[in-house]
């Protein structure tokens, strides 16, 4: 078959994703073409992407180090700023080792593909991020997926695979449902079976726990492997793996993603160090975010398609039907509220939704107005 026949056939079969170029944006507003919307789709939960101190730090970093890193970790790309940031993160989160990556996707891929060998077992929550599932499928080990947040199903898989080396993977705050697993029980179970627990806390770091140390800190557990990202609450981009000395050194020696990728630009690291300072001192920002979440929950508590389990900044409106998602998305945009619909097959069958993200910059009136439109929609 001709390459382009196959490519076009695939596109025509599954052409459900469209990128829309924004003209301008901040945490509260986004401009598409010539229209300004109140933004309920941003991951910039604390509004730090426009924090003047961080922008100033990035500019200063660029003046000192230039705008690129100059190479990979073992060639020319590792600077004193990278080293200091690694140490600051390790101390803040009480780990021995920090490994920096260019994205959360890269971090998850690096850990799974380098750690997992033949006959090893990966047990991951069914709703784990695509980067986790993709890496697990392409690893040398065998992947089992347990029902979302179901401890009974996890126990069964642990018991039937205990003779093998096992890596258990979940998330701190799930990106589509906004819910949190019972991490303490997970950690107890994995310790009993001599397994490793890996938690991707991309959406919890900076938000939950003392000084924003994340969901694991809040739940008083320390997984063997913690993944954090800098594209959400930190307001920038990049990621880190927090772990003990042995796992850290192993990743540095055997992770191809770490060895052969160009490092995060040093100027960006300079800005990330300032972002970390802002997060540590960001108690007022987190309080405001929690108030906004509480307001949204109060206004929408009787709606049948908003799960009661999400008390976090990610609020799914599960309409089940793709057409309903499209209709409500268009209605909200018509009234000046920017949201994104997430349809099947991106999410499982019968769970098509609009994913609303709440941030510190939203006003009470923003939350009230969008809630009224959502409420009216149920009567259509």
N, C-alpha and C positions, 0 to 999 in steps of 0.2 A: 504493500500500500504506500502511496505517496505520502511523505512526511506531512505536508500541509492539509491533505484530506483528513488524516487522523487528527491533527491539531484542531482544525475547524470543527470537526465532528464533536470533539470533546468540549470545545468552547460553547457550541450551540446547545449541547446537552445540559451544561451546568454554568450558564452565564448569569450568576446571581449576585456577583459582587461588583460594585462600581465605586471608584475613587472620585471624590469631589474636592476640587482644589479650593482651599480657603484663601481669602485675601489678607485677613488679619484676625487675630484672636488674642484673648487672655483667658483667665480662668472662668470669668462670668460671661463674656461675649465672644461670638464668632461671626465673622463676616464672610458670606458666600455671595459671589457676584457683587451686587450693590445693596444687598439686604443684610441687616444686622440682626442676629438672633441671640437669645439668652441660651447659653450652652449647657445642656444637661448630658453631654457625652464625653467630657474631658476626664482624663486620668490625673490631671493636675490638682489633686485633692486639697492641698494646702495653699495653692496659689503661688508656689515658690518659683515657678518658671518666669515670673515677672518681678521677683524680689530684687530691688535695686542693689543690695549688698552682693548678691550672687552674680548679677550682671557685671558689676564693677570688678569683682574678683576674676571673672572670665577674661575681661579686657586686660586686666593687669597680668594675668597668666600668659595671655597671648603676646603681650609686650616683652615679657621675660623669656618665654620659651618658644615663641612662634605658634602657628596654628595647627601644626601636626605633631606626631610623636616621633617620627623619623625611622620607625622600624618595629620589629616584633620584640618580645620580651628578652630574648637571648642575643639580640643583635645590637639595637641602639635605642629601643623604645621605652626602656624602663628607667624612670627618673627618681630622684629623691622625693618628689611629690607623690608618685605612686607608692613608694615605700612608706611614707608618713601616713597616707590615707589608709593603706592596708593595716597599719598598726593602730590607728585611731578606731577603725571599724572593729577590729579584733578586741580591743580593750572595752569598747562600748557594749558589745554584745557577748563578752566573756568567752571568747574562743581563742585558741592558740594561733590559728592561721586564717588569713584572708587571701583569696585568689580573685583577681579582677578580670572581668570579661566585658566585651563590647555590648552585650545584650543578655536579657534573661534567657532567650532562646539558646544562645551560645553556651551559657552557663549550664543549663539543664542537659544539653547535648554532650558537653564536655564530661560532666560527672558520670552520666550513664554509659556512654560509649567507651570510656577509658576504664571504669571500675568493673563493669560486667564482663565476665568470661564465660566460656562454655559450661553448661550445666548450672550456672547461676540463675536465680529466680528474681524477677521483678514483680512486685505486687503493687499495683497502682489503682487509685480511685478511678472509677469509670469516667468521671468528669474532669480528670486532670487535663492540664493545658496541652495543646497540640505538640509543643516542643518536647514534653515528657513522653507522650505516647509514640511520637515519631522516632525519638531516640531509642526507646525500649524495643520497638518493632525491628529496628535496624541494628540492634546490638547482637552480641553472640549468645545472649541468654534467652530465657523463655519468659514471656509476659503473661501475667494473669491480671484481670481487672475485676475489682470487687464493686458491688453495688454502692452507689454514692452514699458515703457516710455511714454505711451499715457495718457495725462492729461484728455481728454474728457471721456475716459472709467473710470478713477479714480473718476472723479466728479460724474458720474452716480452712482457708487457704494457707494460713500459717502452720496449722497442724499437719496438713497433708504434704508440706514441702520442707519440713524442719531439718531434714538431713542435708539440704543444700544451703549454700550461702544465699541469703535473701536481702533484697533492698526494698523497703516499703516506702511508697511515695504518696504524699498527699499535699494539699495546699493549706495555707493559713486562713485565707479568705478566698473563696472560689470566685473566679472572675465573671461567671455567668449568673450564678445564683446568689452571691453575696453572703453565703452561709459559712460557718466554721465547724470543722469536725471536732470530736472529743479527743483532743490531742493527748491529754494525760493518759487516757486508756490506751491509745495507740502506742504511746511510748512504753508503757508497762508491758504490753503484749510483745512488742518487738524485742525488748530486753530479755523477756522470758525465753524467747526462741533464738537468742544470740544474733538477731538480725540488725541491720542498720535502718534508721528512720531518716528519711529526707523530706523536708518541708519547704515548699516553694511559697514564700511569704511576700510575693511581689506586691500584693494589694493591702498587706497589713503593716509592713514596715513604714515607720514614720507616723503612723496613725494610732496603732494600739500599743498598750503597755507604757510603763514609766519612760518618760523622755522619748516616746515613739519607738521604743525598742522592738515593737512588733507583737504579733499574735502569740508566738511561743513564749516570749517573756511574760506576757499577760497571763497565759495559762500555766506559768511556772514550770516549763519543761525546756530541756536543751537537747534538741535532736542532734544526731551525729553529724548530719549535713543540713545546713540552712542556706537557702538561696534567697537573696534579696536583690531588688532592682532599683535603679535610680531614675526610671522614666515615669514614675507615678508621684508619690509624695515628695521625692527629692527634686522634682521639677526639671530634670535634665535627661540623661540616658546612660545606659551601662548597667552592669550587674556585678554581684560578688558571690562567691561561695565561702561560707564560714564553716570551719571544721577543725579537727585536731591536727597536730603536727604531722603525723604519719600520712593521713589522707591528703593533706595539703601538699606534702612533698611528692607524693605519688602523682597527684594531678599535674604538678609542675614538670614532672619528668615524662609522663605518658599521655597527657591530654594534647592531641594534635591541634585542637582548637586554641589552646593556650600557647603552644610552642610556635605555631606557624601564622597566627593572626597578628596584624598590626595592632599595637596597644591603643588604648583610649588616649587621645591627645592630652598632653601634659597640661595645657591651658584649661581643658575640661576638668581634669582632676583637681586643679587649683580651685575651680568653681564648686566642685563636689565637696571639697573640704569645707568651704563656706556654707554650703547647703546643709551639711551635717551639723554645723554649729547652730544654724537656724532651726533645725529639727529638734535638737536637744533643748533649745530655749522656746520651743513652739507650743507651750502648754495652752496659751490663749487661743491659738489657731485650732488646736484639737478640740478645745471646749466649744468653740463656735461651730465647728463641723458637727460635733455630737448634737448640739442644739438644732441644727438644720436637719439632721437625720431624724431626730425625735419629732420634729414638726411634720416632716413628710409621713412618718409612720402614723402619727395621730390623725392626720387628714385622710389617710387612705386605708385605715385599719379595717373598714367594712367591705372593701372591694374584694370580690372573690378571686380575681386574677393577680393579686399581689401577695406573695407568700409571707406569712407572719414570721417565718424563721430568720429573715434578713433584718438584722439590726445594724448593719454596716452601711457604708457609703455607696454600695452597689445595690440597686433596687430593681429587680426584674418585674416587668409587667407581662405575665405569661398569658398570651391570648390564644395559644395553641395553633391557630390557623394563620398561614402566611398572608392571606388576603387581608385579614383583620389587622395584622401588624402593619402592612403597607398603608391601609386606610388611616389608622391612628397616627402613624408617623407623618403622613401628609397633612393631617388635620393639625397636629401640634406645630409643624413647620409653618403652616398657613398663619397661625396665630403668633408666630415669632419665637418658637421654642425648638432648638436644634437637638434632635435625638436620633439614634440609629436603631433601625429594626434589625433583628437577627433571626433569620429564617432557617427552616429545615432545608438542606442537610447540615448547615453549620452547627446547629443544635439538634438533639435527638427528635424523632418524630413526635408530634403532638406537644412540643414545648416551644414553638416559635414565640418570640418575645420582643419587647422593646427593653433595652438595658439603660436604665437611668442611673447616672452617677451624680452624686451630690458632693459639692465642695464648699470650702470655707467662704468663698466669695459670693455665694448665692444669698439673696435677700429673702426675708420672710414672704414678701409679696410674690417673688418669683415662684416659690414653692407652693404658695396658696393658689396662684393662677394656673400653674400647670396641673395641679391636683384637681381643680374644678373642671378642666377640659377632659382629663382622664375619667372623672366621675360621670360627666355628660355622655361620654362615649358608650358607657355600658347600657345606656337607655336607647341607643340607636338600633 
